[in-house]
Amino acid sequence: MQTSTPITKDLVLIGGGHSHAIALRMWAMKPLEGVRLTLITESSNTPYSGMLPGHIAGFYTHEECHINLRSLAQFAQAQLYIDTVVGLDLVNKQVLCAHRPPVAFDLLSIDIGSTPASINVPGAREYAIAAKPVAKLLTQWQQIVETVEKPLSLGIVGGGAGGVELALAMQGPLQNQEIHLFHKEVEIMPHYGGGVRRCLQKVLTSKGINLHLQETVTEVQPNKISCKSGLKIECDRIFWVTQASAPSWIKECGLVTDSQGFIQVNDYLQAVSHPNIFAAGDIATMVNYPRPKAGVFAVRQGKPLFNNLQKTLLSQPLQPYKPQKNYLSLIGTGDGKAIASWGNFGTGASRLLWNWKDKIDRQFMARFHKLPSMSEPVEAMRCAGCGSKVGSTVLERVLQRLDRIENTPDIIIGLDAPDDAAVVEVPQGKLMVHTIDYFRALVNDPFIFGQISANHCLSDIFAMGATPQSVLAIASIPYATESKVEETLYQLLSGALKVLNQAQIPLIGGHTTAGLELGFGLSCNGLVSPNQLLKKAGMQPEQLLILTKPLGTGTLFAAAMRCLAKNQWIDSAIESMLLSNQAAATCLMEYGVTACTDITGFGLLGHLIEMVKASNVSVELNLDAIPVLAGARVTLQRGIFSSLHPENLQFSRYIDNIEKVCDLLNYPVLFDPQTSGGLLAAIPKEVANACVAQLQALGYPQAIIIGRIVQHSEDYRVHLNF
């Protein structure tokens, strides 16, 4: 919820690194009015580097060593865009992304870490597993651990701290494996003191890890590493953990970088070439204080980065930051022990040091796993009525920027020549189907919200067997300056048009207003032949019921609002909501569907009861067959319900055996309200299995038969089998 203070500035953070995680948490505790904060990141989780080796060694779960960026962004009231940045337009101050429109910024901060330098070595990109992105590394490692059936030979290229810790960590989960560590220098870990290097080299040797020093890898083949010296080693899996490098777009966009492509920043963490851009963590090189690429510096830069971002926005003098020369490094040895390093000083492996390291790491992560409660802002009065409309010049500029399809011949007046109202022609022999939906944003990304909303709004048309003809849009945009309103509306409509253009549906008009929060909806028109119109009243005894999508969006987003949902749960829910029902509706028509509805606010049971009553039949539902989104059962068991769930419970009176089923695991999901839910359809039993197979082939993997229709019974409307 935004305060009524208009948005005047856009602060965009690229990357969910340690510095940005700290800055987001601090922003939540001390926000600036009028500033819209946006985080662009490739994943909704960000790993904490200090605990990753321990995770690979089996000491930590995935959740324990990852920061939930979705919850953190929500805590900071920041927009979260899950996408890959591919460039910057420094002239127009825009972030260029792989899968969405450009994102405008006034102030920008970059904290994207680094990647292993490959990787001009032949075969390395194709056959080696890079240490970054971490998510891919962990996925590959988990697959190895779960599928290994024989002793493996593992190759690790890179003898810095990352490669050494990885080699030691991999000792634990796998038994009898052979590990080869390749390093081009005389000694491992060149940035550490001699005592630490010798100690770790001794540990590696004692654990049977094969060290290949002064060996430069020249080629990677499937299951083989070749070195300049002529050495060739057979390896079942090869991991690439060489020195850090930066993505090419950093230098290509025009930022001044060092010889390795990292952004050069001054003592204020400002890019030396662009004062409206800041950088921290591995991606940045401090000109006056060069330091190794280590997580400890990224953590220490979080607070000064936050302070200087806010001071820039407030036009206040910036504060210089001077990083320490020496720092404590605690290096796990993969067996519940650790080695300490401070400058040239080092200690032997000790369980006490591991316990100390474990305590430090857990205390750091607790700051993000246990976010404090924040009080609600007090809202001020704003103009209502037509005084709250978005200005005509903003609308005109947005419409010019959008990629809209051309009007079809039956659109007489549309956005190409706007008038007081749009005019469409209804072809002879066709019926027109009207529907409208509107709701507040459930995700803090207007581009994704636009897509979800469009899918949701169009589903009524598809459920009735109609083909969409045109849509009108209605949008409420948070109070902001003219340019900020334009940016939000552009992102929102770009998302909606992505769905509309794919379905070849023209946007022919709409209405916009300014308000406290983002909201969006569509008024949709569809055409259908009278003999193809689907109604809720078409269910027939002996038919089978098919559900095309899993349930659970209501409870999952209720949990997300409380920061109690796992990232992967919300990611899968969003993926489901982004799946259009258009192809499913076409498939159902091909298999003789006689009744259909889309599952939305009243939940599965509520919408089913509407069909049952209209058709004057009864239904037997297979409770265990109902597909449920990952995590939804967990949140429902915890008593986390959407606000409409209690009202939906009234439909339980139509269940004849409620006493026997009300405590079953899937029972609460019957009442869970859905956003952009699936279709519920009655299909002849002779073709139902073939229809499900076709739906799954079309991209609805959880489409399934969930029940059958029977003759109307005076005793019940719904019977639940389990």
C-alpha positions in Angstrom: 0.0 0.0 0.0 1.4 3.3 -1.1 1.0 6.5 0.9 -0.8 9.4 -0.9 2.5 11.1 -1.5 3.1 11.2 -5.2 6.0 9.2 -6.7 8.6 11.6 -7.9 11.8 9.4 -8.2 12.6 5.9 -9.3 15.4 4.0 -7.5 16.2 0.8 -9.3 18.4 -1.9 -7.9 19.9 -4.5 -10.3 20.8 -7.7 -8.6 20.0 -9.3 -5.2 23.5 -9.4 -3.9 24.5 -9.0 -0.2 24.8 -5.2 -0.4 21.4 -4.8 -1.9 19.8 -7.2 0.5 21.1 -5.1 3.4 20.1 -1.9 1.7 16.6 -3.2 1.1 16.2 -4.2 4.8 17.5 -0.7 5.9 15.1 0.9 3.4 12.2 -0.9 4.9 13.1 0.6 8.3 13.7 4.1 6.9 11.8 4.7 3.6 11.8 7.9 1.6 8.4 9.3 0.7 7.9 9.9 -3.0 10.6 7.3 -4.0 9.5 4.1 -5.8 12.0 1.3 -5.2 12.3 -1.5 -7.7 14.5 -4.6 -7.5 15.4 -6.5 -10.8 16.8 -9.9 -10.2 17.1 -13.2 -12.1 15.8 -15.2 -9.1 13.5 -14.7 -6.2 16.1 -16.2 -4.0 19.7 -15.0 -3.4 22.4 -17.2 -1.9 24.5 -16.2 1.0 28.0 -17.0 -0.1 29.3 -17.7 3.5 27.0 -20.7 3.9 27.0 -22.2 0.3 30.0 -24.6 1.0 28.2 -25.7 4.1 25.0 -26.3 2.1 26.9 -28.5 -0.4 28.5 -30.3 2.5 25.1 -31.0 3.9 25.2 -28.8 7.0 22.5 -26.3 5.8 19.2 -26.6 4.0 18.5 -24.5 0.9 16.3 -22.1 2.8 18.8 -21.6 5.6 21.4 -20.3 3.1 19.2 -18.2 0.8 17.5 -14.9 1.3 13.9 -14.7 0.2 14.0 -11.6 -2.0 10.2 -11.7 -2.6 9.5 -11.3 1.1 12.4 -8.8 1.5 11.0 -6.7 -1.4 7.5 -6.8 0.1 9.0 -5.8 3.5 10.7 -2.8 1.8 7.5 -2.0 -0.3 9.6 -2.5 -3.4 8.6 -3.7 -6.8 10.1 -7.0 -7.7 10.9 -7.8 -11.3 12.2 -11.3 -12.0 14.2 -10.9 -15.2 17.7 -10.9 -16.7 19.3 -7.5 -17.3 21.0 -7.4 -20.7 22.1 -3.7 -21.0 21.6 -0.1 -20.0 20.5 2.9 -22.0 22.4 5.5 -20.2 21.1 8.4 -22.4 17.4 7.6 -21.7 18.1 6.2 -18.2 16.6 2.8 -18.8 17.4 -0.7 -17.8 17.2 -3.2 -20.7 15.8 -6.6 -19.8 15.5 -9.9 -21.7 11.8 -10.4 -21.3 10.0 -7.2 -20.5 9.9 -3.5 -21.6 12.7 -1.2 -20.5 12.6 0.0 -16.9 13.2 3.7 -16.3 15.3 5.0 -13.5 16.4 8.2 -11.9 19.0 6.6 -9.6 20.5 3.1 -10.3 22.5 0.7 -8.1 24.2 -2.5 -9.4 25.0 -5.5 -7.2 25.0 -8.5 -9.5 28.1 -10.3 -8.2 30.5 -11.9 -10.7 30.8 -14.9 -12.9 33.7 -17.3 -13.4 36.0 -16.2 -16.2 35.5 -19.0 -18.8 35.7 -19.0 -20.7 37.5 -18.8 -23.8 38.8 -22.3 -23.0 37.5 -24.7 -25.7 34.7 -26.9 -24.3 34.4 -25.2 -20.9 31.1 -23.5 -21.7 29.6 -26.7 -23.1 30.9 -29.3 -20.7 31.8 -27.6 -17.4 29.4 -26.6 -14.6 30.0 -23.0 -13.7 30.1 -21.9 -10.1 27.7 -19.1 -11.0 24.8 -18.6 -11.3 24.7 -20.5 -8.0 21.1 -21.8 -8.6 22.3 -23.8 -11.6 25.3 -25.1 -9.7 23.1 -26.3 -6.8 20.6 -27.9 -9.2 23.4 -29.8 -10.9 24.9 -30.8 -7.5 21.6 -32.0 -6.2 21.1 -34.2 -9.3 24.6 -35.7 -8.8 23.9 -36.5 -5.1 20.5 -38.0 -5.8 21.5 -40.1 -8.9 25.0 -41.3 -8.1 25.3 -45.1 -8.3 29.0 -45.5 -8.4 32.2 -43.6 -7.3 32.6 -40.5 -9.3 35.7 -38.6 -10.5 35.1 -34.9 -10.0 37.2 -32.1 -11.6 37.4 -28.6 -10.2 39.1 -25.9 -12.2 40.3 -23.0 -10.1 42.3 -23.1 -6.9 41.1 -19.9 -5.3 39.0 -19.8 -2.1 35.9 -20.8 -4.0 37.5 -23.9 -5.7 39.2 -25.0 -2.5 36.0 -24.7 -0.4 34.0 -26.5 -3.1 36.4 -29.4 -3.2 36.4 -29.8 0.6 32.5 -29.5 0.8 32.0 -32.1 -1.9 33.8 -34.7 0.3 30.9 -35.1 2.7 27.7 -36.1 0.7 29.5 -38.4 -1.7 31.5 -41.5 -0.6 34.6 -42.8 -2.3 34.6 -40.2 -5.0 37.9 -38.9 -6.5 38.4 -35.2 -6.6 40.9 -33.3 -8.8 41.7 -29.7 -8.2 43.4 -27.8 -11.1 45.2 -24.5 -10.4 47.6 -22.6 -12.7 49.7 -21.0 -9.9 52.4 -22.6 -7.7 50.2 -22.4 -4.6 46.4 -22.4 -4.1 44.5 -19.3 -2.8 46.9 -16.6 -3.9 45.1 -13.8 -2.0 45.7 -15.5 1.4 48.8 -15.6 3.6 51.4 -18.4 3.2 50.5 -20.1 6.5 46.8 -20.4 5.5 47.7 -21.7 2.0 50.0 -24.4 3.4 47.5 -25.4 6.0 44.7 -25.8 3.5 47.0 -27.6 1.1 47.8 -30.1 3.8 44.0 -30.5 4.6 43.3 -31.1 0.9 46.0 -33.7 0.6 45.0 -35.5 3.8 41.5 -35.9 2.4 42.8 -37.5 -0.7 42.1 -34.6 -3.0 44.4 -34.6 -6.0 46.1 -31.2 -6.4 47.4 -30.3 -9.9 49.3 -27.1 -9.4 50.9 -25.1 -12.2 48.5 -26.7 -14.6 46.7 -24.5 -17.1 43.5 -26.1 -18.5 43.5 -25.7 -22.2 40.5 -27.8 -23.2 37.4 -29.4 -21.7 35.9 -32.4 -23.4 33.0 -34.6 -22.2 34.4 -36.2 -19.1 37.9 -35.1 -19.7 40.2 -32.2 -18.8 43.3 -31.4 -20.8 46.2 -29.2 -19.6 48.9 -27.3 -21.3 51.5 -29.6 -19.9 49.9 -32.6 -21.6 48.2 -33.8 -18.5 44.8 -35.4 -19.2 42.4 -36.5 -16.5 39.1 -38.4 -16.9 36.3 -36.6 -14.9 32.7 -37.6 -14.7 31.7 -34.0 -13.7 33.7 -30.8 -14.2 33.2 -27.6 -12.1 34.5 -24.2 -13.2 35.5 -21.9 -10.4 38.1 -19.6 -11.9 38.7 -15.9 -11.2 35.8 -13.6 -11.2 34.7 -11.7 -14.3 31.9 -9.3 -15.2 29.1 -9.6 -17.8 29.9 -7.9 -21.1 27.0 -5.5 -21.0 28.6 -3.6 -18.1 31.4 -2.3 -20.3 29.3 -2.2 -23.5 26.7 0.2 -22.1 29.4 2.9 -21.5 30.3 2.6 -17.9 33.9 3.1 -17.1 35.4 -0.3 -16.0 38.7 -1.7 -14.9 40.7 -4.1 -17.1 38.5 -7.0 -16.1 35.2 -5.3 -16.9 34.2 -4.4 -13.3 32.6 -1.0 -12.7 35.0 1.6 -11.3 33.5 3.4 -8.3 34.8 6.2 -6.1 34.9 6.4 -2.3 31.1 6.9 -2.3 30.4 3.7 -4.3 29.4 5.9 -7.2 30.4 5.0 -10.8 33.2 7.3 -11.7 31.7 8.0 -15.1 28.0 8.4 -14.1 27.1 9.9 -10.7 23.5 8.6 -10.9 24.7 5.0 -10.8 26.1 3.2 -7.8 27.7 -0.2 -7.6 28.7 -2.6 -4.8 29.9 -6.1 -4.2 32.0 -8.1 -6.7 30.8 -6.1 -9.7 32.4 -3.0 -8.3 36.1 -2.0 -8.1 36.9 0.8 -5.7 39.5 3.0 -7.5 41.2 4.1 -4.4 40.9 0.9 -2.4 41.1 -2.2 -4.6 40.2 -5.3 -2.7 39.7 -9.0 -3.5 36.3 -10.2 -4.7 35.0 -11.5 -1.3 31.6 -11.6 0.3 32.9 -9.8 3.4 33.3 -6.6 1.4 29.8 -6.8 -0.1 28.3 -7.2 3.3 30.3 -4.2 4.7 29.2 -2.1 1.7 25.5 -2.5 2.3 25.1 0.2 4.9 27.2 2.9 3.2 25.5 2.1 -0.1 22.1 2.6 1.5 23.2 5.8 3.2 24.6 7.3 0.0 21.6 6.3 -2.1 19.3 8.1 0.2 21.6 11.1 0.5 21.7 11.3 -3.3 17.9 11.3 -3.4 17.8 14.0 -0.7 20.5 16.1 -2.4 22.7 15.8 0.6 26.5 15.5 0.7 27.7 11.9 0.4 29.8 10.0 3.0 33.0 8.3 1.9 33.6 4.6 2.6 37.0 3.2 3.3 37.1 -0.7 3.4 39.4 -2.4 5.9 42.7 -3.8 4.6 42.6 -7.0 6.6 39.6 -9.1 7.3 38.7 -12.3 9.2 38.1 -15.2 6.9 36.7 -18.5 8.3 37.1 -21.3 5.8 35.1 -24.5 6.3 36.9 -27.8 5.7 33.7 -29.7 4.9 33.9 -31.9 8.1 32.5 -29.6 10.8 35.8 -27.7 11.2 37.1 -24.4 9.9 40.4 -22.6 9.4 40.8 -18.9 10.4 42.7 -16.3 8.4 43.6 -12.7 9.2 46.1 -11.1 6.9 49.1 -13.4 6.9 48.1 -15.0 10.2 46.3 -18.4 10.0 45.2 -21.3 12.3 44.8 -25.0 11.9 41.4 -26.6 11.4 39.2 -26.5 14.5 35.7 -27.5 15.4 35.5 -24.4 17.6 36.2 -22.2 14.7 33.4 -23.9 12.7 31.0 -23.3 15.5 32.0 -19.7 15.6 31.6 -19.3 11.8 28.2 -21.1 12.0 27.0 -18.7 14.7 28.1 -15.6 12.7 26.4 -16.9 9.5 23.2 -17.8 11.2 23.0 -14.4 13.0 23.5 -12.7 9.6 20.7 -14.7 7.9 18.4 -14.3 10.9 18.2 -10.6 9.9 16.4 -11.6 6.7 14.5 -14.7 7.9 12.8 -12.9 10.8 11.7 -9.5 9.4 10.2 -7.2 12.0 6.6 -6.0 11.7 6.0 -2.5 10.3 3.2 -0.1 11.1 0.7 1.0 8.4 1.2 4.5 7.0 -1.4 7.1 7.6 -3.2 8.1 4.3 -4.0 11.6 3.3 -7.0 12.9 1.3 -6.7 13.1 -2.5 -9.1 14.3 -5.2 -11.8 11.9 -6.4 -14.2 11.8 -9.3 -12.7 13.1 -12.6 -10.1 15.0 -10.6 -8.4 11.6 -10.1 -8.1 10.7 -13.8 -4.7 10.2 -15.5 -3.9 13.1 -17.8 -4.6 12.8 -21.5 -1.0 13.6 -22.5 0.3 10.7 -20.4 -2.3 8.3 -22.0 -1.3 9.5 -25.5 2.4 8.9 -24.9 1.8 5.5 -23.4 -0.4 4.4 -26.3 2.3 5.6 -28.8 4.9 3.4 -27.0 2.7 0.3 -26.9 3.0 -2.5 -29.5 -0.7 -3.0 -30.4 -2.2 -5.2 -33.1 -4.3 -3.6 -35.8 -8.0 -3.5 -35.3 -10.1 -6.2 -37.0 -12.7 -5.1 -39.6 -15.5 -5.4 -37.1 -13.9 -2.7 -34.9 -15.6 0.5 -36.2 -14.1 2.9 -33.7 -11.1 2.0 -31.6 -7.9 3.5 -30.3 -6.6 4.3 -33.8 -9.2 7.1 -33.9 -10.5 7.5 -30.3 -13.9 8.9 -29.7 -16.2 9.1 -26.6 -16.8 5.4 -26.9 -15.6 2.4 -28.9 -17.9 1.0 -31.6 -17.9 -2.6 -32.7 -20.0 -4.5 -35.2 -21.7 -7.8 -34.3 -21.6 -10.2 -37.3 -24.9 -11.7 -38.4 -25.6 -15.0 -36.7 -23.4 -14.4 -33.8 -24.1 -13.7 -30.1 -22.0 -11.2 -28.1 -20.7 -12.3 -24.7 -19.8 -9.5 -22.2 -17.7 -9.8 -19.0 -15.7 -7.6 -16.8 -13.2 -8.2 -14.0 -11.0 -5.9 -12.0 -8.8 -6.3 -8.9 -5.9 -4.8 -7.0 -2.4 -6.0 -7.7 -1.4 -9.2 -6.1 2.2 -9.1 -7.3 4.5 -6.0 -7.1 5.5 -6.1 -10.8 3.0 -4.2 -13.0 4.2 -6.1 -16.2 3.5 -9.5 -14.7 0.3 -8.2 -13.0 -0.9 -7.0 -16.4 -0.5 -10.5 -17.9 -2.2 -12.2 -15.0 -5.1 -9.8 -15.1 -5.6 -10.2 -18.8 -5.6 -14.0 -18.5 -8.1 -13.8 -15.6 -10.4 -11.5 -17.4 -10.5 -13.4 -20.7 -11.2 -16.7 -19.0 -15.0 -16.0 -18.8 -15.1 -15.6 -22.6 -13.2 -18.8 -23.2 -15.3 -20.7 -20.6 -18.5 -19.9 -22.6 -17.0 -21.2 -25.9 -16.7 -17.7 -27.3 -13.8 -16.0 -29.3 -12.7 -12.6 -27.8 -13.5 -9.7 -30.1 -12.2 -6.7 -28.2 -11.4 -5.4 -24.7 -11.6 -2.2 -22.8 -9.1 -1.6 -20.0 -9.6 0.0 -16.6 -6.6 0.9 -14.5 -5.8 2.6 -11.2 -2.3 4.0 -11.0 -0.6 5.0 -7.8 -0.2 8.7 -7.2 3.0 10.0 -8.9 4.4 12.7 -11.0 3.5 12.6 -14.7 6.5 10.7 -15.9 6.2 8.1 -13.1 2.5 7.5 -13.9 3.5 7.0 -17.5 6.1 4.4 -16.6 3.7 2.4 -14.4 0.9 2.5 -17.0 3.3 1.5 -19.8 4.6 -1.5 -17.8 1.0 -2.5 -16.9 -0.4 -2.2 -20.4 2.6 -3.8 -21.9 1.9 -6.9 -19.8 -1.7 -7.0 -20.7 -1.0 -6.5 -24.4 1.5 -9.3 -24.3 -1.5 -11.6 -23.6 -3.9 -9.8 -25.9 -1.5 -9.7 -28.8 -0.8 -13.4 -28.5 -4.5 -14.1 -28.6 -5.0 -11.5 -31.5 -7.4 -9.4 -29.4 -7.4 -5.6 -30.0 -7.5 -3.2 -27.1 -10.1 -0.5 -28.2 -10.3 1.8 -25.2 -10.4 2.2 -21.5 -10.3 4.4 -18.4 -7.5 5.3 -16.0 -7.6 6.9 -12.6 -5.0 7.7 -9.9 -5.3 6.0 -6.5 -3.5 4.7 -3.5 -2.6 1.3 -5.1 -2.3 -0.4 -8.4 -5.4 -2.0 -9.8 -6.4 -3.3 -13.3 -9.1 -5.0 -15.1 -10.7 -5.6 -18.5 -14.1 -5.4 -20.0 -14.1 -8.1 -22.6 -16.4 -8.8 -25.6 -16.6 -12.1 -27.3 -18.5 -13.7 -30.2 -20.0 -17.1 -30.4 -22.4 -19.0 -32.6 -25.7 -19.8 -30.8 -25.1 -23.6 -31.1 -21.6 -23.4 -29.6 -22.4 -21.3 -26.6 -21.4 -23.1 -23.4 -23.4 -22.6 -20.2 -23.1 -23.8 -16.7 -26.4 -25.6 -17.2 -25.0 -28.1 -19.7 -23.8 -30.9 -17.3 -25.2 -34.4 -18.1 -25.2 -37.6 -16.0 -22.4 -40.0 -16.6 -20.1 -37.2 -17.9 -16.7 -36.7 -16.2 -15.3 -33.5 -14.7 -12.0 -32.2 -15.9 -10.0 -29.5 -14.1 -7.2 -27.9 -16.2 -5.1 -26.1 -13.6 -4.1 -26.7 -9.9 -5.7 -24.8 -7.1 -4.1 -22.7 -4.3 -3.4 -19.2 -5.4 -5.6 -17.6 -2.7 -3.9 -19.2 0.3 -0.4 -18.8 -1.2 -0.7 -15.1 -1.8 -2.3 -14.7 1.6 0.8 -16.4 3.0 3.1 -14.2 0.8 1.5 -11.0 2.3 2.6 -12.3 5.7 6.0 -13.3 4.4 5.3 -16.9 5.1 5.4 -18.4 1.6 8.5 -20.0 0.1 9.7 -18.4 -3.1 9.3 -21.6 -5.2 5.7 -21.7 -4.1 4.9 -18.2 -5.4 7.0 -18.8 -8.5 5.0 -21.8 -9.4 1.7 -20.0 -8.6 2.7 -17.1 -10.9 3.6 -19.6 -13.6 0.2 -21.1 -13.4 -1.6 -17.8 -13.5 0.4 -16.7 -16.6 -0.9 -19.8 -18.4 -3.9 -18.7 -20.6 -7.0 -20.8 -20.8 -7.4 -20.2 -24.5 -5.8 -23.4 -25.7 -7.5 -25.4 -23.1 -10.9 -24.1 -24.1 -10.3 -24.9 -27.7 -9.2 -28.5 -26.8 -12.3 -29.0 -24.6 -14.6 -27.8 -27.5 -12.9 -30.4 -29.8 -13.8 -33.2 -27.3 -17.4 -32.3 -27.0 -17.6 -30.2 -23.8 -21.2 -29.4 -22.8 -20.7 -27.2 -19.7 -17.7 -25.1 -18.6 -16.7 -22.4 -16.1 -13.5 -20.9 -14.9 -12.5 -21.2 -11.3 -12.0 -17.8 -9.7 -13.2 -16.1 -6.5 -15.8 -18.6 -5.3 -13.3 -21.4 -5.3 -13.8 -24.9 -6.9 -16.8 -25.9 -4.9 -18.6 -22.5 -5.3 -18.3 -22.6 -9.0 -19.1 -26.3 -9.2 -22.3 -25.7 -7.2 -23.4 -23.0 -9.7 -23.0 -25.6 -12.5 -24.7 -28.4 -10.5 -27.8 -26.2 -9.6 -28.1 -24.9 -13.2 -27.9 -28.4 -14.6 -30.1 -30.0 -11.9 -27.6 -32.8 -11.3 -25.4 -34.1 -8.5 -21.6 -34.7 -8.6 -19.2 -37.2 -7.0 -15.8 -35.5 -6.5 -12.6 -37.4 -6.0 -11.0 -35.3 -3.3 -7.5 -36.8 -3.6 -7.4 -36.2 -7.4 -7.8 -32.4 -7.1 -4.5 -30.9 -8.2 -3.0 -28.4 -5.7 -0.1 -25.9 -6.2 3.1 -26.6 -4.3 2.9 -25.2 -0.8 -0.9 -24.6 -0.7 -1.6 -27.6 1.5 1.1 -26.4 3.9 -0.3 -22.8 4.2 -3.9 -24.1 4.5 -2.9 -26.4 7.3 -1.3 -23.4 9.0 -4.7 -21.7 8.9 -3.6 -19.1 6.3 -6.7 -18.3 4.3 -7.6 -15.7 1.7 -10.1 -13.1 2.9 -12.8 -14.6 0.7 -12.2 -18.2 2.1 -14.6 -17.9 5.1 -17.5 -16.7 2.9 -16.8 -19.5 0.5 -17.2 -22.0 3.3 -21.0 -21.5 3.0 -20.9 -23.9 0.0 -20.0 -26.7 2.4 -23.7 -27.2 3.2 -24.1 -28.9 -0.2 -21.7 -31.7 0.7 -23.6 -34.7 2.0 -20.7 -36.5 3.8 -19.0 -33.4 5.3 -18.4 -35.1 8.7 -16.2 -37.7 7.1 -14.1 -35.4 4.9 -13.8 -32.0 6.7 -10.5 -33.1 8.3 -8.8 -34.4 5.1 -5.8 -32.7 3.6 -7.4 -31.5 0.4 -10.7 -30.4 1.9 -9.8 -26.7 2.6 -8.6 -26.1 -1.0 -12.2 -26.6 -2.2 -13.0 -23.1 -0.8 -9.8 -21.3 -1.9 -10.5 -18.4 -4.2 -8.4 -18.4 -7.4 -6.9 -15.7 -9.6 -6.5 -16.7 -13.2 -7.6 -20.2 -12.3 -8.2 -23.1 -14.6 -11.3 -24.4 -16.4 -13.8 -26.9 -15.0 -15.5 -28.8 -17.8 -18.0 -31.6 -18.3 -16.8 -34.0 -20.9 -18.3 -37.3 -22.3 -16.7 -40.1 -20.4 -15.7 -41.9 -23.6 -13.3 -39.2 -24.6 -12.3 -37.8 -21.2 -9.0 -39.6 -21.0 -8.0 -38.6 -24.5 -9.0 -35.0 -23.7 -6.8 -35.0 -20.6 -3.8 -36.4 -22.5 -4.3 -33.6 -25.1 -4.5 -30.9 -22.5 -1.3 -32.1 -20.9 0.4 -32.1 -24.3 -0.8 -28.5 -24.8 1.0 -27.3 -21.7 -1.5 -28.0 -18.9 0.6 -30.7 -17.0 -1.8 -31.0 -14.1 -5.0 -31.3 -16.0 -6.9 -34.3 -14.6 -10.3 -35.9 -14.2 -11.6 -35.0 -10.7 -15.1 -36.4 -10.6 -18.3 -37.6 -12.4 -21.8 -36.3 -12.8 -24.7 -38.3 -11.6 -28.5 -38.0 -11.7 -29.9 -35.4 -9.3 -30.3 -36.6 -5.8 -32.7 -35.2 -3.3 -30.2 -36.1 -0.6 -27.1 -34.2 -1.9 -25.6 -32.0 -4.5 -21.9 -33.0 -3.9 -20.5 -36.3 -2.5 -16.7 -36.4 -1.8 -14.9 -39.6 -2.4 -11.5 -40.1 -0.7 
